Amino acid sequence: MPVKPRVVKQCIPCVIVGIATLGLTFSLAVFATEYAAEASASIVATRRDELVTLVRQDCGSCHGLTLKGGLGPPLLPADLKDKPADYLRTVILYGMPNTAMPPWQRFLSEAEAQWIVSNLQKGFPSGH
């Protein structure tokens, strides 16, 4: 039985919306990846060394010098795997109310906080 043109015309908007949704989803994923890469590229090597020291010493004072936990929770990749990067970046920048986690936004840019999150999620580099 041939398909009536009227039915086909009704399906075309659905296909267009589906393709647009898929394109938007893909664009957001690419943007998030590019943002993380840009954040890393925009941080010069000397500042990266400072950030490693900051995480190892300042964050380590609560999260443990090896980031395995202490007053604060562990910051190892296995412990962070289910936490979205945006959430972690927000916690770093704005702290956690009613906890010992202070806000670091006075000392870190968003790109630097993102760099820290990316490195915590894959295994933080050794200090120098």
N, C-alpha and C positions, 0 to 999 in steps of 0.2 A: 504494500500500500504506500503510495508516494506521500511524502511529508507536505503538509499544506504550508504555503508561504507565510501565512499568518502566524503559525506556530514558530517558524524559524525567526521571524521578525521579533517575536516576544523573547526569544532566547539570546539574541544578540546583545541587548543591554546587560544581561547577566554575565556573559562572557567578558564584556568590556570591563565591568566592575571587578570581576575575578582577576583579570590581567592587571588592572590598576592596583588592586590590593597586593598582589604578588610583587609587583614592581616597587611599591612603597616599602614592603617588608624587606626586600633585598636592599633597597637604598639605605634604610635605617641600619641594617647590619654592616654594610660597607662604611657608612658614616662612623659608626662606633669603632670599627677597626682602624679607620683613618685617624680618628680623634686620638686613640691610644698611641698610634705611631707618631702623630704630630707632637703629642705631649712629650714623648721620649726624645724626639729630634730637637725640640726647642730648648731642652735643658742641657746646658754645656757641661763638659766633663768635670770641671771643678765643682759645679753645683751638685752633680750626681754624687761626688765623693762626700760632700757635706750632707746630702740626704741619707747616704748610707750610714754615716756617723750618727746623724740625728736618730734614725730608726734604731740602730744598735744600742745607743746610749740612752736617749730620752725615752723612746718607746720601750726599750729593753728594761728600763727601771721598773716598769709595771708588768710588762708582758714577758719578762725573763730575758736575760742577755742573749740567749740562744733562741728567743721567741717561742719557747715551748710552753709559756704560760707562767703566771705568778699571781699577782693581785688581779691582773687582767687576763683574759683568755689567750690561748695560744694563737700565734699568727703564722702558722705553717700552712703550706698549700692544701694539705688534706683537711685542715680545719676550716679553710676559707672556700673550699670548692663549691659549696652550695649557696654562697652569699654573692649577690649581684655586685659588680664593680661599682655601680653608682651608689649603692647603699654604703659600701666600705669608704668610698671617697667622701660621702656626706658625713659619716661618723668621724673621719679624720679631721675634716674641716670644721665641723660644728660641735663635736663632742657628743656625749650621751648624758642628758640631764639626769640628775640624781644618782650619778655614778662617779667614779674617780677619773673617767675619760674626759680630759679637757678639750676645748676647741683649739685647733692649730691654724685657723685661717689667718691669724695675724703674722704667722711665720712662713706659711706655704701658699703658693698659688694653686689654682685648680689643676693646672698641668702637672705641678710637682706632686700633688696628692694623687693624681691619676698614675703617675710614674711609680710612686710608692705602692699603690694597690697592684699594679701590673706585676711588679717585682715580688711582692708578697705572695701573689697567686701562683707564681712559677718557682718560687724559692729565692729568698732574698740574698743578694750578693754579700760576700764577706767584707768586713770593714778593712780599712787600710791602716 
